[in-house]
Amino acid sequence: MESTVRILYQSCVQCPRKCAVSRTGLAKGFCHESDNLRIASACLHFGEEPPITAAGGSGTIFITGCNLRCAFCQNYQISQNGMGTTVSTEDFVRICLALQNRGAENINIVTGSHAVPLLAENLRAAKQAGLTIPICWNSSAYELPETLEQLLGVVDIWLPDLKTLNPFISEACFAAKDYPQRAKKAIRFMIEHTSSHFSQVTNPQTGKRIEKMLSGIIIRHLFLPGRMDDTILTLDWLKKNADGKACISLMSQYTPVPFPTESAQQREAALKSFDNRLVNQSEFHSLQQLITAYDFDYLFYQELETDTEWLPDFTRTQPFSNTLAKPVWHWKTGFITT
């Protein structure tokens, strides 16, 4: 099984980069990853959208590497600096089952676009071993429909970003001028192959009944400070193509994150394509007006956040604040007992 999957990493064209390098040897493409699966952290996460977090938290598994490598990435330690360790199929299955046993509402695969073949097979192995909770695919949407086909019948919930529809911003910030067209095609694929199903659960802290997503799509868009026109362009497309078919999540927590990189000058130039600062009150008010004007069937939005304590640090066994997540596994220590 594994050898058949690894053939797909020879002359790898699994994502829109189509680097065509052999990841089974020493060569590495844009994602900087080989044909091994590497993971940095697994935890119960309570900061995702309410239908994903639900009552028990989302069982997030942070995959090392990325095929987009955004200049403003808040998970840069794992997406760009290579933090994480190789796991076998057996290791991966144990991590999934541990999350399920600790109450996770779903298994949330974060930034796995460059590792679809192995993840698809490993998730199938986890289901065969007793994993019954939904699988959530949390990605940048810089993906090929023909690659995503490997996840059909495996993934229940799609959680893509629609970062921008401005090719100049995508070229500057993630060296992917084709991101808008690729992301739109990937999201259309997700919409065409998914229907929404929810169940009712009780929040143990408030006692209130809340909706838990069992299958469906939540499309995220992060507002970049100073780029209101770009957000309007994105919301226009979402209104025409996703309203009534997917939930929309409008995020306003952009936070400048200084981090070391091999191409510091290139990153500095990229960050000049928008205002690299926190969102201000005037912009947040405008976002609220847009929410009212577009009147999406199902939309979440974040309150304005000026506290940066939520930013993760994957050098720690607990990468997030204690209120935001409960660690289950870490690349340095393995399983964490509670």
C-alpha angles and dihedrals in degrees: 000000000000094000091054091052093048091057086073089064092059107098085358117220097155095125134035091269089071091193090173093209123141104250089184089075133038096295119102129190132210092302090057090222132124127214090282123097114238127190132190106187145355122198147146102263121203098181101076124101112299097254089052097043093038110153106320102037131249117288097231121192112190111212118210116240133025139218093216106041096191117213089231099043114153091199092052092136091069102024097049112005095055099239111168143065137253116264129193124225088261091052092049093050091050091051092051093049092046090055090048092049091052093055105269113167092211144349107259113199108202119204099346098143093113093049104046099131096053094039092051091052094043092050090051088051090051091052091050088051093055108282107148105161120098122275116232121200108209109188149142090248090236088133143119120245090224089057093045089055086075088066097053110117089019105063119061101174126041118204106179129167121230094199100175143335091208108101092200091058092045092049092049098043103036107010091245113116088171093058095105095055093040094049093048091052092047093049092047088053091052092049093049093051102042139067126193123250128170138182131200120247134171121245104231092211100048101022089227124136113245135182118253118199114231094174136353143079135289114186116203127206122185114206111227112214113256093015102095092140090058091053090049089052090051095046090049090057093044092050091053098040110025110025109118091011100065141019115250122220115195110195127198102174098104107156128182109244118190111208138160117257138172090242103043095159092051091050092048090052091048093054089056090067089080137011106287097211142089119292111265129224094255092055092047090053089052090051090053090052090051091052090055094044096050094044097199116197092236121013136156125196135182125238114243108280123201097164114093096191090107093068109114128239111196093192085077125076085229102045094180136044115285091250093051101050147005113218118229103167135010132191092236101044108021117218117016119215120217 
